[in-house]
Amino acid sequence: MKWKDYPQNIKVRLITSFFNRAVASAVMPFMALFFAQEMSKVWAGSFLIITVFIGFFVNMIGGYISDRFPRKRVLVMTSSLSAVMFLLMAISLLPDEKWIRLFALAYVMFIVTSSLGRPAMHAIIIDSTTPENRKAIYAIDYWMINLSMAIGAALGGLLYLNHQIELFILLTVTAASLPIAYQIWLKDERVQSLKKQHQNVVIDLLQNYKVAFQDRPFVKVVIGSMFIFSAEFSLNSYIGVRLAESFDSFTIGDFEVAGVRMLSLLNIQNMLLVVCMTFMVNKFTDRFSKRHVLLTGLLLYSIGYVTITSANSWYLLLLFNFIGTIGELVYSPVRNAEMANMIPEDKRGSYSAFSNVSFSGADLLARSTIIIGAFLIPTMMSVYIGVLLMIGTLLVYTGLFVRKSKKEQVAELEIV
């Protein structure tokens, strides 16, 4: 599929998200460090945990809003407010005695505004694609996410320490251009809107999500994805901590590679593989059935992450990180596209918001591996991650394809 063949909304979404994520990735990973330096580690940790929960609940409200109201209007309003929050953050850094309370308040409000708009953005992708082209579009989206994050990480590494204000001004300018781009080029192509069922808005919202919770195949895919993602997320939690403590360092000339640098190498390898091989892998897998592609990808992914959870040699870590990343490239576009195909047309925002449970839950599971790892030896942690991945694979596969098989059997019986 060539760029000129992509629907206009997809082009707008891919380009705006690329620039927004590149600049945000230069700043957001440093928030814990920023608040820890300006306040304290305990304050920073508590504050950021609270923002995770705020983001989760506001995201659910955002899903309901994006189904009830025009998505274009929701995006223009939320992205405009996000730009204002970045401006306030930049202003709070100008005085010698930084206005940390204003910065923290603006950061919380940014979490609120971005979480309100995110489900609408996800739903627009589903609105603007068909089951036939979704896999290809999710592949390029996945590629651009990783490329923008790699650029953002490089920007942050270069500018964060000595050019914070310039970085936030750049973020403000980028964020301010998004609502303008949405207003000019985005089309609200949705055919069906969610009708209000109850006078009480809270009851209406809960009733809306009740439908998603009762969609058992979709719930299976969401929970299964949570278990699968937790393995990858543990790279920067348990695996990172373990490498920092026990990795056998080695030298390349005068350059010593210890645990933290090894973790950086694994992350760089992951990003480079995604940027260089996404389209090659996607083209290769197009010739096979989606079921086999999903299972093969998850098998490779599981072998990779189960091994690097306990491996301590640089060559084993690099080899199995390569296998795990290739597995991710194989299964990810199929999972994304098939999951999108399951969502009812009038509830795309709500279902997209509910699907974010996968990421929130995986993040919490990954953080819990640090605590569990304090009591289990690395090989037992590999077993633990392996069990999570087996459960996740079973849930995702049955949620996506077993339901379809039953429908196909019923259709065949009706034809006979």
N, C-alpha and C positions, 0 to 999 in steps of 0.2 A: 504493500500500500504506500503510494507516494504522498509527500507532504501536501501537494495541491488537491489531493482527493479527500483530505481530512475535512470533516465538518468545521464550519467557522468557530463554533463554540469551543471545540476541542483545541483548535489553534490558539484561541485567546487564553484558554485555561492553561495549556502547556507553557506558553511564553510568559504569562504573568506569574504563574507559580514558580517557574525557573528563577526569575530575577528575585522574587520575594523570598524564596527559600535560600538562595545563595547568600543574600545579605543577612537574613535571620540566622542562618547557620554559623555566621561569623560572630554572632553575639550570644545567642541562647545557651550554648554549651558552657559559657563563662558565668552564667548567672549565679550558680552556687559559689564559685570563687569570689565573685563581686560582693555578694551579701556576706560571705564569711569574713572577707577582709574589712568591710565597712562596719559590720555589726559583730557577729560571733558565729562560730560553727553551729552551735545549738540553735540559735535564732534562724540562721540560713536554712538548716535542715528542716526545722518545724515549718517555716514559712513556705518552702517549696513543696513539702508534702501537702499542706493545706491547698496550695494552688492546683495540685494534681486533682484533688477531689472537687474543687470549684469548677475546673475545666471539664471534668467528667459530667457533672450534673447540668452545667450550662449547655454542654454539647447535646444532651438529651432534649433540652428545651429548644435548642437550635434546629434539631431534626423535625420537631413538631411545627415550628414556625415556617420552615422551608417547604413543608407540605401544605400549609394553610394559605400562605401568601406568595405573591410572585417572587421567584428566586432571584431574579435580577435585582429587584428592589432591596431584598434582604442583603445581597452581596454588596451593593453600592453603599448602603447605610453602615454595615459592619466594618467594611474595609476603610471607609472614611473615618470612623471612630478610632480604628486601630492606628491610622496615620497620626491622629491627634495625640494618642497615647505615646507614640514614639517621639513626637515633638516635645511632649512634657518630660519624657525621660532625658532627652538631649538637653533641655533647659535646666533640669535639676543637677546636671553635671557641670554647669558653667561656673558656679561660685567655688572659691577655694575650699570652703566647708560645704561639701556636697549636700544637697537637700535629699537625704536618703528616704525620708518618709514620703515625699512627693514621688520619688522614683519608684518606691515599693507600691504605692497606691496606683500609679500609672501602669506598672507591670501587671498588677492584679486585674485592672480594667482591660488591659490588652488581652489577657487570658480569657476574660469574659467575652469581649467583642470577637476575637478570632474563633473561639469555640462556638459562638452563635452562628457564624457564617460558614464554618467548615462543612457541615452536612449539606448545605445548599450547593457548595462547590462540587462535592462528591456526586450529588444527585444529578447535577447538570451533565456530568460525563455520561451517566447511564441514559439520561434523556436524549443525548445527542449521538448515541451509538446504537448499533444493531447487534444481535447475537453473533453475526458473521464477522464484524470488524472489531469486536471488543478485545479479543486476545491481542491483536496487533497494537491497538491503542494503549492497552494496559502495559504492554512491553515497552513502548516508547516513553510512557509516563514513568515507569519504574527506572528506565535508563536516565531520564532527565532529573529525577529526584536525586539519584546517586551522584550525577555529574555536578548538580548545583550544590549538594552538600560538600563535595570534595573542594569545589571552588571556595565555598563559604568557610570551610575549615582552614584553607590556606590564607584567606583574607583575615580571619580572626587571629591566626598565629602571627601574622605580620603587623596588624594594626591594634589589637586589643590592649596591649600593655601601655603603649605610648601615645595612641591616637584614639582614645575612647570616644571623645566628643565628635570627631570627624566620622567615626564609624556609625554613631547614632544619627548624625545628620544624613549620611548616605542611606541609612535604613528609613529615615523619615521621608526623604525624597522618593525613594522606591515605593514605599507604602502609599504615598499620596498620589502616585501615578496610576495605581491599581483601580480605584473607583472611576477614574476618568476613562481608562481602557474598557472597563465593564460597561459604563454608560454608553460609550460610542459603538463598541463592536459586539457586545454580548446580546444574544437573542434568547428570550424566554420561550422555549419551544414546547413546553409541557402542554399536554392535551387535557389532562385530568387533574383537578385539585382536590385536596381532602376536604370534605364537608364537615362542618361542626355538628357533633352528635348530641352534646350536652351543653346546657347554659353555663354550668360551672367549668371554667377553663382548666382548672387542675384535674377535675374528673375526666374531662375530654382528653387531656394530654395522657393521663394514665391509661385510659381506655384504648388510646391509639397504640401505646406500647404493649398493651396486653395482647394485641393481635400478633406483634412480632415475637413476644415471649411464647405464644401458643403455636407458632410455626416451628414445629419440632426439627425438621431438617435444617432450617436456617440457624436455629439455636445450636444444633450439633456442630455446624461449620464454624460458628463464632467461637464456641468453647474449644473445639479442636484446634483452631488457628491460634488461640491463646497459648495452648500447650506447645505448639510448634514454634511460635515466635519466641517463647521464653528461652529456648536453647540459644538462639542468636543473641538475644538481649543479655544473656549471662556472660557473653564475651567481655563486656565492659563492666561486669560486676564480679561474680565469683572467679571466672578465669583470669581477669585482670589482677585481682587481689592475690590469687595463687601464684601467678607468674612473678609478681613483685616480690613475693616472699621466698619462693623456692626454685625459680628458673636458673638453670646452669648457664651462666653468661658465657659469651664467646666474643672473640675480637676479629675485626676485619681490618688488617693493617694496624693503625693506632686507635681505631674506633671500636669502643666496647659496646656490645649489645646486651644489656641487662633486661630484667623482666618488663619494666615499663616501656622500654624501646621495642621489645619483642611484640608487645601488645599493639603499639603504633604500627609496626610492620604488618601485622595481621589485618588491621583496619585498612591500611593503604592497599594491601594485596586485594582485599575484598572489593574496595571501590574501583580499583583498576580493572579487575576482572569483569565487574558489572558494566563499566563504561566501554570496555573493548569487546566483550563477547555476547552482550544481550541479544543483538539482532541475529548473530550467527547461530546461537543456540535456538532462538525462537523459530528461525527459518528451518532448521534441522528437525525440530519437534513437530512442525506442521504436518509432516507426512504420516505421523502415528496417531492412534486413537487417544483422546483426551484422558481416558481412564489410565492407560498404560503410562502416559507422559507424567500424570500426577503422581502415580505410585513410584515410578522410577526416580523422579525428582526428589520425592520425600525420602526414599531409601538412601540416595546419595547424600542428601542433606543430613540425615540421621547418622550415617556412618562418619561423616566429617565432624559433626559437633560432639558426638559421643566420644570420639578419640581425642579431640583437642581439649576436652574438659579435664583430662588427666595426663596428656602427653607433656613431656618436659624437654624434649630435644627439638632444636630449631627446625631440623629438616622434616620431622614428623608433624610439627605444628603447621609449617607452610604447606606440606603435601595435603594434609587432611582439611586445612582451611580452604585450599583450592577445590577439593572434592565437595565440601559442604556448600561453597559458593556456587559451583556449577549446578548442584542439586537445587539450590534456591532459584537460579535462573530458569531451570527446567519447570519446576512446579508452580512458581509464583503467578505467571500470566494466566495459566489455566484456572487456578483457584480464584483469582480476581474476576475473570470473565464469567465463569460458571456461577459464582456467588452473585454477581450482578444480575444474571439471568433469572435468579430465584425471586427477585424483589418485585412486589406488586407496583403498578405504575403510579397509583395515588399515594403510596407510602415510601417513596424512594428516600426522602430526607430522613424520615424516622428510622427506617431500616439501616441506612448508612450510619446514622448516629449510634444505633444499637451495636452495629458491627465494630465500633471503636472500643467496645468492651475487650475485644481481642488484644488490643495494644495496651490498654490500662492494666488488664489482668496479667499480661505477659511481663510488663514492667515490674509489677508487684512480686510475681513469681521469681523473676530474675534477681530481685533484691533479696528475697528470702533465701536464695541459694548461698549468699554470703554467711547467713546465720547457720544454715544446715551444714555448710562446708566446714564450720568450726568444730563439728562433732563427727563428720565422716571423712575417711581418707579419700584422696582423689579418685581412685578406681571405683569406690562405692558411689561417688558423685557422678561418674560416667554411667553407672547402672541407673541411678536416679533420673538423669537426663534422658537415658534410653527409654525408660518406662513412660515418662511424659510424652516423648515423641511417638511411641507406639500407640498410646491412647489418642493423641492428637491426630495421627494418620488414620486410625480407625474411624474416628468421629467425622473428620473432613470427608473421607471417601464415601462413607455410608450416607452422610448428609447430602452430598452433591449427586451421587450416582445411583445408590440403591433405590431412592425415591423415584428416580427417573425410570429405572428398570421396571418397577411395579406399574407405573403409568403406561409404559410401552406394552406390558403384558395385557393390561386391561384393554388398550386400544386394539391390540391384535385379536383378542377374544370378541370384541364388538364387530370387527370386520368379518370374522368367521361366522 
